[in-house]
């Protein structure tokens, strides 16, 4: 691109919700960041997200971090005059067996001890919140404070806010490599050969992050994983009221996960993951077909829970690729090459954590102490980029 600058305070690589929030946070802190996106802003897994935001069913170690992020989304929604369709709808986790019931009871007890308003509901109580939920559930967890945003509108609002604060944003500008000299970051080179000097570079490009870090012989434990969703045609608003998801028992997400919700446009969005799908080499660079088995499993789960939606027409399905780490948590923080930072590996949870991690990265670059000391230390520990390295101790 001919309008690319030759220098910047910081180059952020990746224009999904993570990179966009980092650029916004850096600009808010008084820096002049340049964000470079290889394709379209929010066009990878960000645009395919169901964008639920909250603390429920994410684990007690991250509770304060996620509560901070949810509060910042609320504040951003207010500042943007709710142009992101922020919806504090609440979240229910359906429970189908005794193992899930034990996990649900433990989860609710933990969250309540940390100040959450979580509850364990009987089937009858669950149906008061969600009248169409007629499936054979044993119980349900419930958190009234989980929210959703429209992922496309959220990215556009962040773009507008970041530009207003002084950031420059360029899409269709892939970064070929990060430049360095004598162990210090010096900038980036785009695929077209254009060089941009910068003392700081943030790698926030999802499943593509590890490839750029590998140029420095840095092994980041991030691999691409296929994420896929279905959407119905518009239904009357109020067909569904909450975010509905499976309540994870032992085995976590890989043992099965479902999420169903209605967005403000009226579409019902849902996905069901019953087993990890192997990702062929380079698959993240293509938009693949949704496997027929995924569609069948998702529809079967939807109808088991909501039999009244039997005749619901499906409008579209889509596949994107998210970056995943072995423990399904981000890698976030500085890398050994001075001036190089990473923030990737979200396991599809980027919207939950973007505001917190963006502030963490911005503080690391600017030296500001925006985050409380205890939260900063927890973030450093939980998202340490080298926690999987041999000899690392928590």
Secondary structure per residue as TSV (DSSP state, phi and psi in degrees):
chain	resnum	aa	ss	phi	psi
A	1	X	-	360.0	135.8
A	2	X	T	-75.7	-19.8
A	3	X	T	-94.6	12.3
A	4	X	-	-72.0	138.2
A	5	X	-	-71.8	166.9
A	6	X	S	-97.2	-10.0
A	7	X	B	-153.2	160.9
A	8	X	-	-159.2	157.8
A	9	X	S	-65.5	-42.9
A	10	X	E	-147.6	138.4
A	11	X	E	-106.9	124.0
A	12	X	E	-104.0	124.3
A	13	X	E	-101.8	112.2
A	14	X	-	121.1	120.5
A	15	X	-	-109.0	35.8
A	16	X	S	-87.0	-166.5
A	17	X	H	-64.1	-32.7
A	18	X	H	-68.7	-55.2
A	19	X	H	-60.6	-38.6
A	20	X	H	-66.6	-40.6
A	21	X	H	-69.6	-34.0
A	22	X	H	-64.7	-46.2
A	23	X	H	-59.8	-42.8
A	24	X	H	-62.0	-46.1
A	25	X	H	-65.9	-39.1
A	26	X	H	-64.7	-42.7
A	27	X	H	-65.6	-39.4
A	28	X	H	-59.5	-32.6
A	29	X	T	-81.2	0.2
A	30	X	T	100.6	1.9
A	31	X	-	-88.7	168.4
A	32	X	-	-116.1	78.6
A	33	X	E	-77.6	156.0
A	34	X	E	-119.5	120.5
A	35	X	E	-101.8	128.6
A	36	X	E	-117.1	124.3
A	37	X	-	-117.4	132.2
A	38	X	S	-66.8	-32.5
A	39	X	S	-126.0	-116.4
A	40	X	S	-104.9	144.1
A	41	X	T	-56.6	127.6
A	42	X	T	68.6	16.3
A	43	X	T	-87.6	-8.9
A	44	X	T	-94.1	-130.0
A	45	X	T	-68.1	-24.4
A	46	X	T	-57.2	-47.0
A	47	X	T	-69.9	-19.9
A	48	X	T	-98.0	9.8
A	49	X	-	-81.3	153.7
A	50	X	-	-88.4	-6.9
A	51	X	-	52.0	49.2
A	52	X	E	-87.2	142.5
A	53	X	E	-131.1	123.5
A	54	X	S	167.8	-172.5
A	55	X	S	-104.1	-14.6
A	56	X	T	-71.2	128.2
A	57	X	T	68.0	28.3
A	58	X	S	-111.9	-3.9
A	59	X	-	101.9	140.4
A	60	X	G	-69.9	-26.2
A	61	X	G	-63.2	-32.0
A	62	X	G	-98.0	6.8
A	63	X	H	-56.8	-52.4
A	64	X	H	-64.8	-36.5
A	65	X	H	-62.7	-46.0
A	66	X	H	-71.4	-33.9
A	67	X	H	-64.2	-40.2
A	68	X	H	-60.9	-46.6
A	69	X	H	-63.2	-42.2
A	70	X	H	-61.8	-41.6
A	71	X	H	-64.6	-36.4
A	72	X	H	-71.7	-33.8
A	73	X	H	-63.1	-41.8
A	74	X	H	-59.7	-44.7
A	75	X	H	-66.3	-38.7
A	76	X	H	-67.1	-38.2
A	77	X	H	-60.5	-44.5
A	78	X	H	-62.7	-42.9
A	79	X	H	-66.3	-32.0
A	80	X	T	-90.8	9.1
A	81	X	T	57.0	41.1
A	82	X	S	55.1	42.6
A	83	X	T	-81.7	5.0
A	84	X	T	-110.3	6.5
A	85	X	-	56.1	46.2
A	86	X	-	-63.4	127.2
A	87	X	B	-135.6	104.5
A	88	X	-	-80.9	74.4
A	89	X	-	-89.2	-21.0
A	90	X	-	88.3	163.7
A	91	X	E	-137.7	136.7
A	92	X	E	-117.6	138.7
A	93	X	E	-111.6	111.6
A	94	X	E	-75.8	144.7
A	95	X	E	-120.4	124.2
A	96	X	-	-111.0	-16.0
A	97	X	S	-148.3	175.1
A	98	X	H	-65.4	-35.6
A	99	X	H	-64.3	-43.0
A	100	X	H	-67.1	-34.0
A	101	X	H	-64.6	-44.1
A	102	X	H	-62.2	-42.5
A	103	X	H	-65.0	-39.6
A	104	X	H	-64.9	-42.0
A	105	X	H	-62.4	-44.7
A	106	X	H	-63.9	-43.2
A	107	X	H	-60.4	-49.6
A	108	X	H	-61.6	-41.8
A	109	X	H	-61.8	-43.1
A	110	X	H	-63.0	-47.5
A	111	X	H	-66.4	-38.8
A	112	X	H	-64.0	-36.3
A	113	X	H	-66.8	-20.0
A	114	X	T	-98.2	4.8
A	115	X	T	102.2	3.9
A	116	X	-	-76.4	161.2
A	117	X	-	-99.3	30.5
A	118	X	-	-66.2	152.4
A	119	X	E	-141.2	158.8
A	120	X	E	-106.4	122.5
A	121	X	E	-105.3	146.3
A	122	X	-	-74.2	164.4
A	123	X	H	-55.1	-38.8
A	124	X	H	-66.2	-41.9
A	125	X	H	-66.6	-38.4
A	126	X	H	-61.3	-38.2
A	127	X	H	-74.8	-18.2
A	128	X	H	-68.0	-35.2
A	129	X	H	-77.6	-36.2
A	130	X	-	-135.0	85.5
A	131	X	T	-58.9	-29.2
A	132	X	T	-80.8	-5.1
A	133	X	-	-77.5	88.3
A	134	X	-	-104.0	-0.8
A	135	X	S	-66.3	163.8
A	136	X	-	-78.3	71.6
A	137	X	-	-91.1	152.7
A	138	X	S	-85.9	-33.7
A	139	X	E	-171.3	-175.2
A	140	X	E	-154.2	143.5
A	141	X	E	-85.9	156.7
A	142	X	E	-147.5	131.9
A	143	X	E	-127.7	115.2
A	144	X	T	-75.1	-9.0
A	145	X	T	-102.1	-3.4
A	146	X	-	-64.6	141.2
A	147	X	E	-127.4	168.5
A	148	X	E	-130.4	158.3
A	149	X	-	-131.3	162.3
A	150	X	-	-80.1	116.6
A	151	X	H	-62.1	-37.3
A	152	X	H	-68.3	-45.9
A	153	X	H	-67.9	-34.8
A	154	X	H	-62.7	-44.2
A	155	X	H	-64.2	-41.5
A	156	X	H	-65.6	-39.1
A	157	X	H	-66.4	-39.7
A	158	X	H	-64.8	-39.5
A	159	X	H	-57.8	-48.0
A	160	X	H	-62.9	-44.6
A	161	X	H	-66.7	-40.6
A	162	X	H	-64.7	-44.5
A	163	X	H	-63.3	-41.3
A	164	X	H	-61.8	-33.7
A	165	X	H	-82.4	-8.8
A	166	X	T	119.0	3.0
A	167	X	-	-79.2	151.5
A	168	X	E	-107.9	136.9
A	169	X	E	-127.3	131.4
A	170	X	E	-134.9	124.7
A	171	X	S	-100.6	174.6
A	172	X	S	53.5	38.7
A	173	X	-	-135.3	78.8
A	174	X	-	-68.8	142.9
A	175	X	E	-93.2	125.7
A	176	X	E	-84.2	-39.0
A	177	X	E	-162.1	158.9
A	178	X	E	-93.6	136.3
A	179	X	E	-96.7	147.8
A	180	X	E	-151.5	163.7
A	181	X	E	-151.2	125.8
A	182	X	T	54.1	40.5
A	183	X	T	79.5	10.3
A	184	X	E	-119.6	137.2
A	185	X	E	-64.5	136.4
A	186	X	E	-121.4	-7.1
A	187	X	E	147.7	-157.2
A	188	X	E	-137.3	159.9
A	189	X	E	-120.5	128.9
A	190	X	E	-80.6	170.1
A	191	X	T	-63.3	-23.9
A	192	X	T	-83.9	-3.4
A	193	X	S	96.7	-2.4
A	194	X	-	-73.1	130.8
A	195	X	E	-105.2	136.2
A	196	X	E	-124.4	120.4
A	197	X	E	-83.3	140.9
A	198	X	-	-164.9	139.5
A	199	X	S	-80.7	-9.8
A	200	X	-	-137.1	138.8
A	201	X	E	-134.8	133.4
A	202	X	E	-113.7	122.7
A	203	X	E	-92.1	107.2
A	204	X	-	-133.7	47.6
A	205	X	-	-115.4	38.9
A	206	X	G	54.1	-130.2
A	207	X	G	-69.0	-9.6
A	208	X	G	-89.2	-8.3
A	209	X	H	-61.3	-46.6
A	210	X	H	-60.0	-33.8
A	211	X	H	-65.6	-40.5
A	212	X	H	-69.7	-38.3
A	213	X	H	-67.6	-30.4
A	214	X	H	-63.1	-22.4
A	215	X	T	-63.3	-18.7
A	216	X	T	-105.0	15.0
A	217	X	T	58.3	32.7
A	218	X	-	-100.5	121.0
A	219	X	-	-97.5	103.1
A	220	X	-	-96.0	132.5
A	221	X	-	-82.0	66.2
A	222	X	-	-126.5	126.7
A	223	X	E	-127.5	153.0
A	224	X	E	-76.5	142.7
A	225	X	E	-137.1	137.9
A	226	X	E	-70.3	131.4
A	227	X	E	-120.3	140.3
A	228	X	E	-149.0	147.6
A	229	X	E	-142.3	164.4
A	230	X	E	-126.2	151.3
A	231	X	E	-136.9	138.3
A	232	X	E	-88.6	173.3
A	233	X	S	-70.4	166.6
A	234	X	-	-61.9	137.0
A	235	X	-	-117.6	161.3
A	236	X	-	-56.4	135.2
A	237	X	T	-58.8	138.4
A	238	X	T	94.7	0.8
A	239	X	S	-59.6	-45.7
A	240	X	-	-123.9	148.9
A	241	X	-	-113.0	-30.7
A	242	X	S	-120.1	168.2
A	243	X	E	-77.2	126.0
A	244	X	E	-111.8	125.9
A	245	X	E	-142.1	165.7
A	246	X	E	-72.8	150.1
A	247	X	-	-95.6	112.3
A	248	X	-	-69.8	130.6
A	249	X	-	-101.1	-161.9
A	250	X	T	-60.1	132.8
A	251	X	T	116.0	-19.0
A	252	X	G	64.4	-155.6
A	253	X	G	-60.3	-37.0
A	254	X	G	-65.8	-17.0
A	255	X	G	-86.8	-3.0
A	256	X	-	134.3	133.4
A	257	X	E	-149.4	141.7
A	258	X	E	-136.6	142.1
A	259	X	E	-141.4	134.6
A	260	X	E	-137.1	136.0
A	261	X	E	-161.7	163.1
A	262	X	E	-110.5	132.3
A	263	X	-	-93.1	164.2
A	264	X	T	-58.9	-21.3
A	265	X	T	-74.5	-14.7
A	266	X	S	106.7	-17.8
A	267	X	-	-65.5	144.4
A	268	X	E	-99.2	124.6
A	269	X	E	-108.6	138.4
A	270	X	E	-157.7	152.7
A	271	X	E	-148.0	156.9
A	272	X	E	-141.5	122.8
A	273	X	E	-109.1	113.7
A	274	X	-	-102.3	-18.4
A	275	X	S	-164.7	148.5
A	276	X	-	-59.8	140.5
A	277	X	-	-103.5	121.6
A	278	X	-	-56.8	140.4
A	279	X	-	-106.1	113.7
A	280	X	-	-64.2	154.8
A	281	X	T	-55.2	128.3
A	282	X	T	78.3	4.9
A	283	X	G	-62.9	-27.9
A	284	X	G	-65.3	-15.3
A	285	X	G	-89.1	0.7
A	286	X	S	-126.6	154.9
A	287	X	-	-100.9	107.5
A	288	X	-	-89.1	178.4
A	289	X	-	-84.0	146.4
A	290	X	-	-72.8	127.4
A	291	X	-	-61.7	138.0
A	292	X	H	-57.5	-34.5
A	293	X	H	-63.2	-34.2
A	294	X	H	-64.7	-44.1
A	295	X	H	-60.0	-46.3
A	296	X	H	-62.7	-44.3
A	297	X	H	-64.0	-41.6
A	298	X	H	-65.3	-45.7
A	299	X	H	-64.9	-40.1
A	300	X	H	-60.3	-44.0
A	301	X	H	-66.0	-43.8
A	302	X	H	-58.1	-46.0
A	303	X	H	-74.4	-27.4
A	304	X	H	-64.1	-39.2
A	305	X	H	-83.5	-38.2
A	306	X	-	-128.5	73.5
A	307	X	G	-60.2	-22.2
A	308	X	G	-68.1	-13.7
A	309	X	G	-94.1	20.8
A	310	X	T	-56.0	-37.1
A	311	X	T	-96.8	16.1
A	312	X	-	-65.9	118.7
A	313	X	-	-76.1	135.2
A	314	X	E	-89.5	126.7
A	315	X	E	-87.7	-44.5
A	316	X	E	-157.6	163.4
A	317	X	E	-139.8	155.6
A	318	X	E	-151.9	158.4
A	319	X	E	-125.7	134.4
A	320	X	E	-138.4	173.1
A	321	X	E	-123.4	130.4
A	322	X	E	-108.0	155.8
A	323	X	E	-87.7	132.7
A	324	X	E	-128.9	139.2
A	325	X	-	-106.3	167.0
A	326	X	T	-58.8	-31.2
A	327	X	T	-106.7	12.8
A	328	X	S	63.1	26.8
A	329	X	-	-120.1	155.3
A	330	X	-	-58.8	156.6
A	331	X	E	-103.4	120.6
A	332	X	E	-146.3	127.1
A	333	X	E	142.8	-173.0
A	334	X	E	-74.7	150.4
A	335	X	-	-108.0	168.4
A	336	X	S	-59.1	-32.0
A	337	X	S	-74.3	118.4
A	338	X	B	-58.8	129.0
A	339	X	T	96.2	-7.5
A	340	X	E	-101.1	129.1
A	341	X	E	-126.9	156.2
A	342	X	E	-127.5	147.1
A	343	X	E	-153.8	89.6
A	344	X	E	-162.1	168.3
A	345	X	-	97.7	45.9
A	346	X	-	-83.0	-13.8
A	347	X	T	56.6	31.0
A	348	X	T	80.2	12.6
A	349	X	-	-113.1	25.7
A	350	X	H	-60.7	-39.3
A	351	X	H	-64.7	-34.9
A	352	X	H	-62.1	-35.6
A	353	X	H	-113.0	-9.7
A	354	X	H	-53.6	-48.8
A	355	X	H	-63.3	-39.4
A	356	X	H	-67.7	-49.9
A	357	X	H	-67.2	-34.2
A	358	X	H	-62.5	-43.1
A	359	X	H	-67.0	-37.6
A	360	X	H	-61.5	-46.6
A	361	X	H	-66.0	-44.0
A	362	X	H	-60.9	-42.6
A	363	X	H	-62.9	-38.5
A	364	X	H	-64.9	-32.6
A	365	X	H	-82.6	-41.8
A	366	X	H	-87.5	-18.8
A	367	X	-	81.8	7.2
A	368	X	-	-73.7	159.3
A	369	X	-	-114.6	52.0
A	370	X	-	-64.3	-44.4
A	371	X	S	-79.3	146.7
A	372	X	-	-58.4	147.3
A	373	X	H	-56.2	-43.0
A	374	X	H	-64.6	-39.9
A	375	X	H	-69.0	-38.1
A	376	X	H	-62.3	-43.9
A	377	X	H	-64.8	-41.5
A	378	X	H	-62.2	-40.6
A	379	X	H	-64.8	-43.7
A	380	X	H	-59.0	-40.6
A	381	X	H	-73.9	-48.8
A	382	X	H	-68.9	-32.5
A	383	X	T	-114.7	18.3
A	384	X	-	-50.6	122.9
A	385	X	T	-62.2	-18.4
A	386	X	T	-116.7	26.3
A	387	X	T	-70.3	-12.2
A	388	X	T	-98.3	0.6
A	389	X	S	-73.4	150.5
A	390	X	T	-62.4	131.0
A	391	X	T	89.1	-5.5
A	392	X	-	-74.9	139.0
A	393	X	-	-122.2	143.5
A	394	X	-	-66.3	360.0
